[in-house]
């Protein structure tokens, strides 16, 4: 039985050390030490974090019950739309001294331990951050019988923290785009006509299958798991808005995109 089957009714708690990830991406783009310079840190920050990619990863493990991000938000207003879209609860942490440390990791760890002691329905904890400071909380989470998923930038993540998780995902792997095919002339990459309209139903259908497959470690996913995954990705999604009377009708219309076969208890589907 897969982990997703065991935790079918379990919720997910997602905790972000938001400035930690943003700072890592800033330094990866502009050079080591760029973020910690006074003229780099104490100003309005350009959005670098793909909030939706991490929310979707968390949703692949189950319904998100807690989605809480810790930061000194006074410089991060340009993330407003992405954070609202991701339904992120913002925890404001001002720096209490000249060191500019806001103590996000400590507050995050205390909240995570308190939440798993209060809420038995939380089966998976996702922590976004790369510090070794999270190692003690990983021990508490595992001792409580919960699954711990870590997310962090590759260059700045402490390897001991990464190995203390049940599973660790590097941020770059969540958002990387397919490499351009070698050997093609540059003009071959330019569309020859107007872009084809995006089929929103097909896109979310494929995204749901990919996320489930990655989470389960198996390309074949249960048909019955796809609809709940779609609703976790977009609670407003309605098949009727896209011309399908039901989810079954939508799957039938997507048969060119997938292979379907009989599973042990349900039909199983994988992308072609």
N, C-alpha and C positions, 0 to 999 in steps of 0.2 A: 504493500500500500504506500502510495507516495505521500510526501509531507503535505501536499495540498489537500489530499483526501483526509488525512488525519486532522487537519486544522480547518476543515471546510467551514465550520461555524465560528472560527476564531477571528478576532479583530486584530488590526495592526496599529501600533503606536509609532509615529514618525517624529523624530526629534532632530532639529537642525542646529549645529553650531555654525550659523549662517556666515558670519564674518570670516571664520576660519576657511571655509570653502572659497568664498569670494576673494580673499587675500591670496590664496594659492593660485587661483586662476589669473589674478592680476599680475602676480610675479612671473607666472609662466608666459604671459603675453608681453610684459614690459621689462622683464629682467629682474634678477634676484635683488631684493631689498627695495623694489619700487614702491610697494604698498606702504611700508613702514616709514617712509620719509614723510615729514610733516605736510608737505605739499601734495603728497599722494594719498594720505589717509584721512586728513581732516578737511574733506571737500565732498561735494556731491559725487557719488560713485556711479559710473556707467554700468548698466546691467551686463553681467558676464555669466551668471549662473542660469542654466536652463531649468527653471523650477518645475515645469511640467514633466520633464523627463524623469526626475526623481520621484515626483508624486505618482507617476504611472508605474514606476518600479515598485513602490510601496504597495500600490493597489493590486499588483499581481500576486501578492501574498494573502490578500483578503481585504475586507472592507476597512477603510481607515477610520478609526475611532478618535485618534488624537493626531493632530498635525500642527506641531508647535515649533516655532523658530526663535532663537535667542540671538540678540544683536543690539548694538547701539544704533537704533534705526534712524537717528537724526540725519545721517548721511546717505541713506539708502532709499530715499523717496522715489527714485526712478524705477524701482522694482514694484511699485504699487500695483499696477495692472496684473503682472504675473503672479504676485502673491494673493491678490483677490481671486484671480482665476483658479488658483490652486487651493483655495479655502484654507490658507495658512493662518494660524493664530500667532500673533506677534507678541513676543515678550521683550519689553524694553529694558535694557541694562546699561545704565550710565557708568562710566569709569569712575571709581571712587577716589582715584589718586592720579599722580603724574605719570604713572607707568602706562596708562591708556589700556590696561587690561580690564575687560568688563566682566570677567568671571563667568562667562557663558558656560564653559565646560562644567564647572562645579554646580551651577544651578540646574543645568540639564541632567546631570547624573542624579542629583537629589530628587528631581521630579520623576525621573524614570523609575527609580527604586520605589518611590511612594506610589506611583501609578500601578506598578505590577502587584504591589501588596493590596491595593484597594480594588482593582478590577480583574476578576478572574477570567473575563472573556478575552483579554488581550493575550494572543498567542505568539505574536511576532513583534519584535522591537527593531526599528530601523534607526540607526544613528548616523547622521551626516557630519563627518569631521574626521580629521586625520591624526589627532594628538594621542600620544601615549597615555595622557591623563584619563582616557576612557577605559583603560585596562581594568581598573578595580570594578567599575560598574558592569563590565562584561562578565566578571566572575559572579556577581550578584544575580544578573539576569539568567545566566545558565544554571545557577543553583536553584533558581525558582522554576526551572523547567520550561523556560520560554526560548524561542528561537531568536538569535541575534544576527542581524544583517548590518554590515558596515558599508558606508559609501565615502570615498574620499578621492582627492586628486592624487595622481600617481606619484609625482615627484615629492610631495610634501607629507605623504602618509607614513606614519611610523609602522615599520613592518611587524613589530611585536603586537601592536594593536590590531592590525589587519588579521594576523594569525589567531588572535584571541576570539574572533567572531566565528559563528557557524559558517558564515558565507560573507565574502567581501567583494564588493563591486567597485572597480575604478570608474570615477566619473567620466573620464574620457571615452571609455568603452560604451557608456550609455548614450552618448551624444555624437559619436563619430559618424561621419558621412562616408558613403562608399567612395573608394578611390576612383579617380578618373581613369578610364581605360587607356593603357599605353598603346602607342602606335597609331592612334586616330589623328587625322589632321585637325587643326584647331577649328576650322569652319564646320567640321562634322558635329561639333558640340553645340552649335547654334541652332535653335529650332528653325525649321524651314517655313513654318506657318504659325497661326495663332495657337496658344497652348490648349490642350484638350481640357474640358471641364473636369474638375476633380469630383470623383464619386465619393462623397463623404461616408456613405454607408460601407462601401468596400474598404475604404481606408481604415475606419475604426474596427471593422471586422478582422482585417489582416493584422492590425496592431494588437488586438486582443489575443489572437492566436500566437503571435510572436512572443508576447510577454508571458503567456501561460507556458509555452514551450521552454523558454529560457528558465523560468522558475522551477519547472518540474524536471528539467534536464532530459526531455523527451519531445521529439518533434510532433508526435501524435498526442493530441489533447482531447479530453472528453467533450463531446458536443454540448452537454449540459452545463459545462463550466464557462462556455464562451459568452452567453448572454449576461450572467452576473458580472463577468469581467468588463463587458461593454458598458454596463450601467455604472460600474465603478469608475471607468474612464470618463464617462459623460452621463451624469444622472438625468439629463434632459433628453437623451436620445430616445426617439420613438420611431419604430419601424414605419409607421403610417406616414410620417413626415417625408419618407424617402420612397413611398409608393409600394410598400410591402404590407400585406394584411397582418402578418405575424412574423416572429423570428424564424420559424420553420420555412416560411415562404422566402424570406431573405436568404437563408442558407441555400435553398434550392436555386435561387437566382445567382448565387456565387459559386456554383459548381465548377465553373471554368478555372477558378482560382485555387481550388482545394482538391485533395483526394479524401474520400470517405470510405471507411470500412467498419465492420461490426467489431465492437470491443467486448470485454467481459460482461459489462453491465449496461453499456450505452454505445452509441456510435462514436467512433473516434475520427478526428479530422486533422489533416496537416496541410500546410501550404505547398503548392506545387513548386 
